[in-house]
């Protein structure tokens, strides 16, 4: 079974954003960003697209299936 790897924390830091900054820009709570970064929560397609837009990257740059 495949899992979902994400690079959200690394990409957020490269952009110089705190979890709170990214959360505010994406319209979610800081806790939501934290749970995604810690792989506790898998975001909806809409949220994944929103995060990609805010970070100016593709969804594939943030999320990747792992075997």
Backbone bond lengths (Angstrom), bond angles and torsions (degrees), N, CA, C in turn:
res aa  C-N    CA-C-N  psi(-1)  N-CA   C-N-CA  omega(-1)  CA-C   N-CA-C  phi
1 X - - - 1.458 - - 1.529 109.22 -
2 X 1.295 115.28 138.01 1.462 121.28 -178.86 1.518 111.16 -85.08
3 X 1.329 115.20 152.48 1.451 121.69 173.49 1.510 108.52 -115.01
4 X 1.296 114.95 -179.85 1.465 120.26 179.67 1.514 108.89 -117.78
5 X 1.319 115.15 116.95 1.463 121.25 175.79 1.524 107.07 -91.25
6 X 1.331 116.73 141.51 1.462 117.15 173.31 1.520 110.73 -135.82
7 X 1.315 113.71 148.91 1.464 123.02 -179.04 1.521 111.09 -111.92
8 X 1.309 116.26 25.84 1.463 120.11 -174.38 1.523 112.06 -59.24
9 X 1.307 117.05 -46.79 1.473 120.32 -177.36 1.530 110.98 -60.52
10 X 1.327 116.45 -46.12 1.464 120.76 -178.59 1.525 111.05 -63.85
11 X 1.334 116.42 -44.80 1.463 119.86 -179.39 1.527 111.56 -66.99
12 X 1.317 116.42 -37.97 1.472 120.53 177.48 1.519 110.38 -61.34
13 X 1.329 116.21 -44.40 1.466 120.16 -178.98 1.525 111.78 -66.38
14 X 1.333 117.08 -38.27 1.470 121.01 177.75 1.532 110.15 -59.41
15 X 1.334 115.94 -36.20 1.470 120.69 179.71 1.528 112.06 -81.19
16 X 1.344 117.19 -3.63 1.458 120.78 178.40 1.520 113.85 74.32
17 X 1.329 116.48 26.95 1.457 121.13 -177.31 1.528 111.25 -103.98
18 X 1.313 116.37 144.28 1.460 120.92 170.30 1.526 107.55 -84.83
19 X 1.318 116.04 168.78 1.466 119.10 174.67 1.525 109.88 -58.70
20 X 1.328 116.33 -40.11 1.467 120.47 -179.93 1.531 111.64 -64.25
21 X 1.331 116.55 -39.99 1.473 120.83 178.29 1.531 110.33 -60.79
22 X 1.336 115.42 -49.63 1.464 120.29 -178.00 1.521 110.35 -64.86
23 X 1.320 116.48 -41.64 1.460 120.58 179.34 1.529 110.94 -59.71
24 X 1.312 116.45 -46.68 1.461 121.31 179.96 1.526 111.20 -60.71
25 X 1.321 116.45 -45.13 1.467 120.69 -178.90 1.530 111.87 -66.69
26 X 1.338 116.72 -30.52 1.465 120.95 -178.19 1.528 112.41 -92.80
27 X 1.334 117.17 -8.01 1.457 120.37 178.40 1.522 114.26 77.22
28 X 1.334 115.88 30.77 1.467 121.14 177.99 1.524 109.15 -130.19
29 X 1.324 116.74 177.85 1.456 120.09 179.05 1.529 111.10 -83.89
30 X 1.329 115.94 159.79 1.456 120.87 175.52 1.521 109.88 -61.19
31 X 1.324 116.48 -36.63 1.465 120.49 179.08 1.531 111.29 -61.64
32 X 1.323 117.41 -36.56 1.465 120.25 177.19 1.523 110.19 -61.64
33 X 1.317 117.52 -45.54 1.469 120.93 177.86 1.520 109.81 -61.14
34 X 1.329 117.13 -43.35 1.458 121.60 179.48 1.524 111.36 -60.30
35 X 1.323 117.54 -44.52 1.463 119.70 -177.88 1.525 112.19 -69.79
36 X 1.326 117.31 -31.05 1.473 119.80 174.92 1.530 109.41 -68.70
37 X 1.332 116.91 -47.53 1.468 120.67 -179.61 1.530 112.21 -59.55
38 X 1.325 116.31 -33.75 1.462 120.72 -178.77 1.531 113.30 -93.02
39 X 1.331 115.39 11.18 1.467 122.90 175.07 1.521 113.76 60.26
40 X 1.338 115.88 29.12 1.460 121.65 176.03 1.529 109.25 -88.46
41 X 1.320 116.26 -30.02 1.459 123.00 -174.41 1.523 109.25 -130.95
42 X 1.333 115.88 133.93 1.467 121.80 174.35 1.523 106.81 -101.55
43 X 1.335 117.31 121.65 1.467 119.32 -175.66 1.521 112.63 -71.35
44 X 1.316 114.22 158.52 1.466 120.64 173.44 1.527 108.65 -66.12
45 X 1.299 115.54 165.48 1.465 120.57 176.90 1.526 110.23 -59.40
46 X 1.319 116.31 -42.43 1.470 120.34 -179.88 1.525 111.23 -61.37
47 X 1.323 117.33 -44.05 1.465 119.89 179.17 1.525 110.86 -68.24
48 X 1.319 117.54 -39.91 1.472 120.22 178.13 1.525 110.39 -60.36
49 X 1.318 117.25 -43.48 1.467 121.11 177.71 1.524 111.52 -64.91
50 X 1.317 116.59 -38.80 1.465 121.12 178.54 1.521 110.86 -64.67
51 X 1.331 116.72 -45.08 1.470 120.61 178.44 1.528 110.60 -61.00
52 X 1.322 116.54 -42.20 1.467 120.48 178.86 1.528 110.68 -62.05
53 X 1.308 116.55 -42.12 1.471 120.49 179.89 1.528 110.64 -64.39
54 X 1.329 116.67 -45.75 1.465 120.96 -179.77 1.526 110.70 -61.29
55 X 1.332 116.40 -40.85 1.473 120.76 -178.55 1.528 112.86 -84.15
56 X 1.337 117.06 -5.94 1.465 123.08 -179.53 1.531 111.44 58.79
57 X 1.337 114.68 46.44 1.464 122.43 176.34 1.528 107.53 -136.80
58 X 1.324 116.93 173.84 1.464 119.63 175.48 1.528 109.14 -86.90
59 X 1.320 116.18 159.51 1.466 120.89 176.21 1.529 109.67 -57.71
60 X 1.338 115.92 -36.56 1.468 120.18 179.39 1.529 112.45 -66.19
61 X 1.318 117.15 -23.74 1.468 119.64 175.52 1.533 111.17 -71.84
62 X 1.328 116.60 -27.03 1.465 121.49 -178.60 1.534 111.31 -92.39
63 X 1.329 116.43 -47.78 1.467 121.43 -173.01 1.518 111.37 -117.86
64 X 1.329 115.01 137.88 1.463 120.52 -178.96 1.529 108.68 -146.23
65 X 1.327 115.82 136.05 1.458 119.77 175.08 1.519 109.38 -71.45
66 X 1.313 115.03 137.52 1.459 118.72 174.80 1.522 108.24 -117.12
67 X 1.307 115.50 141.87 1.480 121.38 -177.43 1.508 110.51 -75.46
